[in-house]
Amino acid sequence: MPDRCPVCNQDFQIEPGFYIGALWTSFPIVIFIMALLSALLLIYLKMELNTFFITITAILFLLQPIIIRLGRAIWINVFVDFKEES
């Protein structure tokens, strides 16, 4: 993640440990993705459980950088207001 926002110049390094709370915002994202994948792979594709666990683990591992970044973006938006300059 960059040190500052390119649009508003907000410092993303607010304080040490600030983004630990982003775990609470990324967790529901992971649960949502797992629920969708579970429905798709188990119900519609009738995948075996061993193959399912390997597949869902690989997909979540590949999506982890996106999930972490999205969780951090949600977390900072809870505490920092963005006011676009006109």
N, CA, C and O atoms as a GROMACS GRO file, in nm:
protein
  344
    1MET      N    1   0.084  -0.117   0.000
    1MET     CA    2   0.000   0.000   0.000
    1MET      C    3   0.089   0.124   0.000
    1MET      O    4   0.193   0.126   0.066
    2PRO      N    5   0.050   0.226  -0.072
    2PRO     CA    6   0.131   0.348  -0.073
    2PRO      C    7   0.129   0.418   0.063
    2PRO      O    8   0.040   0.394   0.145
    3ASP      N    9   0.229   0.504   0.085
    3ASP     CA   10   0.237   0.579   0.211
    3ASP      C   11   0.128   0.686   0.222
    3ASP      O   12   0.077   0.712   0.330
    4ARG      N   13   0.094   0.747   0.108
    4ARG     CA   14  -0.005   0.855   0.107
    4ARG      C   15  -0.102   0.834  -0.009
    4ARG      O   16  -0.070   0.770  -0.109
    5CYS      N   17  -0.221   0.888   0.008
    5CYS     CA   18  -0.323   0.882  -0.097
    5CYS      C   19  -0.284   0.977  -0.210
    5CYS      O   20  -0.251   1.093  -0.184
    6PRO      N   21  -0.286   0.930  -0.335
    6PRO     CA   22  -0.249   1.018  -0.445
    6PRO      C   23  -0.353   1.127  -0.471
    6PRO      O   24  -0.321   1.227  -0.536
    7VAL      N   25  -0.476   1.112  -0.423
    7VAL     CA   26  -0.582   1.209  -0.449
    7VAL      C   27  -0.586   1.318  -0.341
    7VAL      O   28  -0.584   1.437  -0.372
    8CYS      N   29  -0.591   1.274  -0.214
    8CYS     CA   30  -0.611   1.372  -0.106
    8CYS      C   31  -0.488   1.389  -0.015
    8CYS      O   32  -0.491   1.470   0.077
    9ASN      N   33  -0.383   1.313  -0.040
    9ASN     CA   34  -0.258   1.320   0.035
    9ASN      C   35  -0.274   1.274   0.181
    9ASN      O   36  -0.195   1.312   0.266
   10GLN      N   37  -0.377   1.192   0.210
   10GLN     CA   38  -0.398   1.137   0.344
   10GLN      C   39  -0.284   1.040   0.377
   10GLN      O   40  -0.251   0.953   0.297
   11ASP      N   41  -0.226   1.055   0.494
   11ASP     CA   42  -0.121   0.965   0.540
   11ASP      C   43  -0.184   0.832   0.579
   11ASP      O   44  -0.271   0.827   0.667
   12PHE      N   45  -0.141   0.723   0.516
   12PHE     CA   46  -0.195   0.590   0.546
   12PHE      C   47  -0.128   0.527   0.667
   12PHE      O   48  -0.179   0.428   0.719
   13GLN      N   49  -0.017   0.581   0.714
   13GLN     CA   50   0.051   0.531   0.833
   13GLN      C   51   0.004   0.612   0.954
   13GLN      O   52   0.079   0.693   1.008
   14ILE      N   53  -0.120   0.590   0.994
   14ILE     CA   54  -0.182   0.672   1.098
   14ILE      C   55  -0.113   0.651   1.233
   14ILE      O   56  -0.072   0.748   1.296
   15GLU      N   57  -0.100   0.527   1.276
   15GLU     CA   58  -0.030   0.494   1.401
   15GLU      C   59   0.008   0.346   1.394
   15GLU      O   60  -0.054   0.270   1.319
   16PRO      N   61   0.107   0.305   1.470
   16PRO     CA   62   0.145   0.163   1.469
   16PRO      C   63   0.029   0.076   1.516
   16PRO      O   64  -0.034   0.104   1.618
   17GLY      N   65   0.002  -0.029   1.442
   17GLY     CA   66  -0.103  -0.122   1.478
   17GLY      C   67  -0.243  -0.078   1.438
   17GLY      O   68  -0.340  -0.146   1.472
   18PHE      N   69  -0.256   0.033   1.366
   18PHE     CA   70  -0.388   0.082   1.328
   18PHE      C   71  -0.463  -0.019   1.243
   18PHE      O   72  -0.583  -0.039   1.260
   19TYR      N   73  -0.393  -0.084   1.150
   19TYR     CA   74  -0.459  -0.172   1.056
   19TYR      C   75  -0.484  -0.313   1.111
   19TYR      O   76  -0.532  -0.399   1.038
   20ILE      N   77  -0.451  -0.337   1.237
   20ILE     CA   78  -0.486  -0.467   1.296
   20ILE      C   79  -0.638  -0.481   1.299
   20ILE      O   80  -0.691  -0.591   1.285
   21GLY      N   81  -0.707  -0.372   1.316
   21GLY     CA   82  -0.853  -0.373   1.314
   21GLY      C   83  -0.911  -0.408   1.178
   21GLY      O   84  -1.028  -0.444   1.168
   22ALA      N   85  -0.829  -0.397   1.072
   22ALA     CA   86  -0.876  -0.432   0.938
   22ALA      C   87  -0.906  -0.581   0.927
   22ALA      O   88  -0.975  -0.624   0.834
   23LEU      N   89  -0.854  -0.659   1.020
   23LEU     CA   90  -0.888  -0.802   1.021
   23LEU      C   91  -1.038  -0.820   1.042
   23LEU      O   92  -1.097  -0.915   0.990
   24TRP      N   93  -1.099  -0.730   1.118
   24TRP     CA   94  -1.242  -0.739   1.143
   24TRP      C   95  -1.324  -0.701   1.022
   24TRP      O   96  -1.441  -0.738   1.012
   25THR      N   97  -1.267  -0.628   0.929
   25THR     CA   98  -1.340  -0.594   0.807
   25THR      C   99  -1.311  -0.693   0.695
   25THR      O  100  -1.396  -0.714   0.608
   26SER      N  101  -1.194  -0.755   0.695
   26SER     CA  102  -1.165  -0.853   0.590
   26SER      C  103  -1.227  -0.989   0.621
   26SER      O  104  -1.253  -1.066   0.528
   27PHE      N  105  -1.252  -1.019   0.747
   27PHE     CA  106  -1.311  -1.148   0.783
   27PHE      C  107  -1.449  -1.169   0.719
   27PHE      O  108  -1.471  -1.275   0.662
   28PRO      N  109  -1.542  -1.073   0.725
   28PRO     CA  110  -1.670  -1.094   0.657
   28PRO      C  111  -1.657  -1.108   0.506
   28PRO      O  112  -1.737  -1.178   0.443
   29ILE      N  113  -1.557  -1.043   0.447
   29ILE     CA  114  -1.534  -1.057   0.303
   29ILE      C  115  -1.496  -1.201   0.271
   29ILE      O  116  -1.547  -1.259   0.175
   30VAL      N  117  -1.407  -1.258   0.352
   30VAL     CA  118  -1.366  -1.397   0.332
   30VAL      C  119  -1.485  -1.491   0.351
   30VAL      O  120  -1.502  -1.585   0.273
   31ILE      N  121  -1.565  -1.468   0.453
   31ILE     CA  122  -1.682  -1.552   0.478
   31ILE      C  123  -1.779  -1.544   0.360
   31ILE      O  124  -1.834  -1.646   0.318
   32PHE      N  125  -1.800  -1.426   0.306
   32PHE     CA  126  -1.890  -1.408   0.191
   32PHE      C  127  -1.838  -1.485   0.069
   32PHE      O  128  -1.914  -1.554   0.002
   33ILE      N  129  -1.708  -1.472   0.042
   33ILE     CA  130  -1.648  -1.543  -0.071
   33ILE      C  131  -1.657  -1.693  -0.051
   33ILE      O  132  -1.689  -1.767  -0.144
   34MET      N  133  -1.628  -1.739   0.071
   34MET     CA  134  -1.637  -1.882   0.100
   34MET      C  135  -1.779  -1.934   0.083
   34MET      O  136  -1.799  -2.045   0.033
   35ALA      N  137  -1.878  -1.858   0.125
   35ALA     CA  138  -2.017  -1.901   0.111
   35ALA      C  139  -2.057  -1.913  -0.036
   35ALA      O  140  -2.121  -2.010  -0.076
   36LEU      N  141  -2.017  -1.814  -0.116
   36LEU     CA  142  -2.048  -1.820  -0.259
   36LEU      C  143  -1.977  -1.937  -0.326
   36LEU      O  144  -2.036  -2.010  -0.405
   37LEU      N  145  -1.849  -1.954  -0.295
   37LEU     CA  146  -1.773  -2.064  -0.355
   37LEU      C  147  -1.827  -2.199  -0.309
   37LEU      O  148  -1.832  -2.294  -0.387
   38SER      N  149  -1.867  -2.208  -0.184
   38SER     CA  150  -1.920  -2.334  -0.133
   38SER      C  151  -2.049  -2.371  -0.205
   38SER      O  152  -2.069  -2.485  -0.245
   39ALA      N  153  -2.136  -2.272  -0.222
   39ALA     CA  154  -2.260  -2.298  -0.294
   39ALA      C  155  -2.233  -2.339  -0.438
   39ALA      O  156  -2.294  -2.432  -0.490
   40LEU      N  157  -2.141  -2.270  -0.502
   40LEU     CA  158  -2.110  -2.300  -0.641
   40LEU      C  159  -2.044  -2.437  -0.656
   40LEU      O  160  -2.086  -2.518  -0.738
   41LEU      N  161  -1.941  -2.463  -0.576
   41LEU     CA  162  -1.863  -2.585  -0.593
   41LEU      C  163  -1.933  -2.709  -0.538
   41LEU      O  164  -1.927  -2.816  -0.599
   42LEU      N  165  -1.998  -2.698  -0.424
   42LEU     CA  166  -2.059  -2.815  -0.362
   42LEU      C  167  -2.199  -2.845  -0.415
   42LEU      O  168  -2.233  -2.961  -0.439
   43ILE      N  169  -2.280  -2.742  -0.432
   43ILE     CA  170  -2.419  -2.765  -0.471
   43ILE      C  171  -2.434  -2.778  -0.623
   43ILE      O  172  -2.496  -2.872  -0.672
   44TYR      N  173  -2.376  -2.684  -0.697
   44TYR     CA  174  -2.396  -2.685  -0.841
   44TYR      C  175  -2.300  -2.778  -0.914
   44TYR      O  176  -2.342  -2.849  -1.007
   45LEU      N  177  -2.174  -2.780  -0.875
   45LEU     CA  178  -2.076  -2.864  -0.944
   45LEU      C  179  -2.058  -3.001  -0.880
   45LEU      O  180  -1.989  -3.087  -0.935
   46LYS      N  181  -2.120  -3.023  -0.764
   46LYS     CA  182  -2.114  -3.151  -0.692
   46LYS      C  183  -1.969  -3.200  -0.674
   46LYS      O  184  -1.938  -3.316  -0.701
   47MET      N  185  -1.883  -3.111  -0.629
   47MET     CA  186  -1.742  -3.141  -0.611
   47MET      C  187  -1.721  -3.225  -0.484
   47MET      O  188  -1.791  -3.207  -0.385
   48GLU      N  189  -1.624  -3.315  -0.488
   48GLU     CA  190  -1.590  -3.394  -0.370
   48GLU      C  191  -1.527  -3.303  -0.265
   48GLU      O  192  -1.470  -3.199  -0.299
   49LEU      N  193  -1.536  -3.341  -0.137
   49LEU     CA  194  -1.488  -3.255  -0.028
   49LEU      C  195  -1.338  -3.232  -0.032
   49LEU      O  196  -1.293  -3.120  -0.010
   50ASN      N  197  -1.259  -3.334  -0.061
   50ASN     CA  198  -1.113  -3.315  -0.067
   50ASN      C  199  -1.076  -3.215  -0.176
   50ASN      O  200  -0.994  -3.125  -0.153
   51THR      N  201  -1.135  -3.230  -0.293
   51THR     CA  202  -1.109  -3.138  -0.403
   51THR      C  203  -1.160  -2.998  -0.369
   51THR      O  204  -1.098  -2.897  -0.403
   52PHE      N  205  -1.275  -2.993  -0.302
   52PHE     CA  206  -1.333  -2.865  -0.262
   52PHE      C  207  -1.240  -2.788  -0.169
   52PHE      O  208  -1.216  -2.669  -0.190
   53PHE      N  209  -1.188  -2.855  -0.066
   53PHE     CA  210  -1.100  -2.786   0.029
   53PHE      C  211  -0.972  -2.738  -0.037
   53PHE      O  212  -0.923  -2.629  -0.005
   54ILE      N  213  -0.917  -2.816  -0.127
   54ILE     CA  214  -0.796  -2.773  -0.198
   54ILE      C  215  -0.827  -2.654  -0.288
   54ILE      O  216  -0.750  -2.557  -0.293
   55THR      N  217  -0.939  -2.660  -0.358
   55THR     CA  218  -0.977  -2.552  -0.449
   55THR      C  219  -1.006  -2.423  -0.375
   55THR      O  220  -0.957  -2.317  -0.414
   56ILE      N  221  -1.085  -2.430  -0.269
   56ILE     CA  222  -1.121  -2.308  -0.196
   56ILE      C  223  -0.999  -2.248  -0.127
   56ILE      O  224  -0.987  -2.126  -0.117
   57THR      N  225  -0.908  -2.333  -0.079
   57THR     CA  226  -0.784  -2.283  -0.017
   57THR      C  227  -0.699  -2.211  -0.120
   57THR      O  228  -0.645  -2.104  -0.092
   58ALA      N  229  -0.686  -2.268  -0.239
   58ALA     CA  230  -0.605  -2.206  -0.345
   58ALA      C  231  -0.666  -2.073  -0.389
   58ALA      O  232  -0.594  -1.975  -0.408
   59ILE      N  233  -0.798  -2.069  -0.406
   59ILE     CA  234  -0.864  -1.946  -0.450
   59ILE      C  235  -0.849  -1.836  -0.346
   59ILE      O  236  -0.817  -1.722  -0.380
   60LEU      N  237  -0.873  -1.870  -0.219
   60LEU     CA  238  -0.859  -1.769  -0.113
   60LEU      C  239  -0.714  -1.724  -0.096
   60LEU      O  240  -0.689  -1.607  -0.066
   61PHE      N  241  -0.620  -1.814  -0.115
   61PHE     CA  242  -0.479  -1.776  -0.108
   61PHE      C  243  -0.445  -1.676  -0.219
   61PHE      O  244  -0.373  -1.580  -0.195
   62LEU      N  245  -0.497  -1.699  -0.339
   62LEU     CA  246  -0.470  -1.608  -0.450
   62LEU      C  247  -0.541  -1.474  -0.433
   62LEU      O  248  -0.491  -1.371  -0.477
   63LEU      N  249  -0.658  -1.474  -0.369
   63LEU     CA  250  -0.733  -1.351  -0.349
   63LEU      C  251  -0.689  -1.273  -0.224
   63LEU      O  252  -0.736  -1.162  -0.202
   64GLN      N  253  -0.602  -1.330  -0.144
   64GLN     CA  254  -0.564  -1.268  -0.016
   64GLN      C  255  -0.510  -1.126  -0.030
   64GLN      O  256  -0.550  -1.040   0.049
   65PRO      N  257  -0.422  -1.096  -0.125
   65PRO     CA  258  -0.376  -0.956  -0.136
   65PRO      C  259  -0.491  -0.858  -0.163
   65PRO      O  260  -0.491  -0.747  -0.110
   66ILE      N  261  -0.586  -0.898  -0.244
   66ILE     CA  262  -0.701  -0.811  -0.274
   66ILE      C  263  -0.789  -0.796  -0.150
   66ILE      O  264  -0.835  -0.686  -0.119
   67ILE      N  265  -0.812  -0.906  -0.079
   67ILE     CA  266  -0.896  -0.903   0.041
   67ILE      C  267  -0.833  -0.816   0.149
   67ILE      O  268  -0.902  -0.737   0.213
   68ILE      N  269  -0.703  -0.830   0.168
   68ILE     CA  270  -0.634  -0.749   0.270
   68ILE      C  271  -0.644  -0.600   0.236
   68ILE      O  272  -0.672  -0.518   0.323
   69ARG      N  273  -0.620  -0.568   0.111
   69ARG     CA  274  -0.624  -0.427   0.070
   69ARG      C  275  -0.765  -0.369   0.083
   69ARG      O  276  -0.782  -0.255   0.125
   70LEU      N  277  -0.865  -0.449   0.046
   70LEU     CA  278  -1.003  -0.404   0.059
   70LEU      C  279  -1.041  -0.386   0.206
   70LEU      O  280  -1.109  -0.290   0.241
   71GLY      N  281  -0.998  -0.478   0.291
   71GLY     CA  282  -1.024  -0.465   0.434
   71GLY      C  283  -0.960  -0.341   0.493
   71GLY      O  284  -1.020  -0.273   0.576
   72ARG      N  285  -0.838  -0.312   0.451
   72ARG     CA  286  -0.771  -0.191   0.499
   72ARG      C  287  -0.840  -0.065   0.450
   72ARG      O  288  -0.851   0.033   0.524
   73ALA      N  289  -0.889  -0.067   0.325
   73ALA     CA  290  -0.959   0.049   0.271
   73ALA      C  291  -1.089   0.073   0.347
   73ALA      O  292  -1.124   0.188   0.376
   74ILE      N  293  -1.161  -0.033   0.378
   74ILE     CA  294  -1.285  -0.019   0.455
   74ILE      C  295  -1.254   0.033   0.595
   74ILE      O  296  -1.323   0.121   0.646
   75TRP      N  297  -1.149  -0.021   0.657
   75TRP     CA  298  -1.113   0.018   0.794
   75TRP      C  299  -1.076   0.166   0.803
   75TRP      O  300  -1.121   0.235   0.894
   76ILE      N  301  -0.996   0.215   0.709
   76ILE     CA  302  -0.956   0.356   0.715
   76ILE      C  303  -1.076   0.447   0.685
   76ILE      O  304  -1.084   0.558   0.738
   77ASN      N  305  -1.170   0.401   0.602
   77ASN     CA  306  -1.288   0.482   0.573
   77ASN      C  307  -1.382   0.492   0.691
   77ASN      O  308  -1.463   0.584   0.697
   78VAL      N  309  -1.373   0.400   0.785
   78VAL     CA  310  -1.454   0.408   0.906
   78VAL      C  311  -1.405   0.524   0.994
   78VAL      O  312  -1.485   0.591   1.058
   79PHE      N  313  -1.273   0.547   0.996
   79PHE     CA  314  -1.215   0.645   1.088
   79PHE      C  315  -1.173   0.776   1.024
   79PHE      O  316  -1.159   0.876   1.095
   80VAL      N  317  -1.153   0.780   0.894
   80VAL     CA  318  -1.106   0.901   0.827
   80VAL      C  319  -1.209   0.941   0.722
   80VAL      O  320  -1.244   0.861   0.635
   81ASP      N  321  -1.258   1.063   0.731
   81ASP     CA  322  -1.353   1.113   0.633
   81ASP      C  323  -1.280   1.163   0.509
   81ASP      O  324  -1.178   1.230   0.520
   82PHE      N  325  -1.334   1.129   0.393
   82PHE     CA  326  -1.277   1.178   0.268
   82PHE      C  327  -1.369   1.286   0.214
   82PHE      O  328  -1.487   1.262   0.188
   83LYS      N  329  -1.314   1.404   0.198
   83LYS     CA  330  -1.389   1.514   0.144
   83LYS      C  331  -1.322   1.556   0.014
   83LYS      O  332  -1.211   1.610   0.014
   84GLU      N  333  -1.390   1.529  -0.096
   84GLU     CA  334  -1.335   1.561  -0.227
   84GLU      C  335  -1.338   1.711  -0.249
   84GLU      O  336  -1.440   1.777  -0.227
   85GLU      N  337  -1.224   1.764  -0.293
   85GLU     CA  338  -1.217   1.907  -0.320
   85GLU      C  339  -1.276   1.935  -0.457
   85GLU      O  340  -1.250   1.863  -0.553
   86SER      N  341  -1.357   2.042  -0.466
   86SER     CA  342  -1.423   2.074  -0.594
   86SER      C  343  -1.337   2.165  -0.677
   86SER      O  344  -1.376   2.203  -0.787
   0.00000   0.00000   0.00000
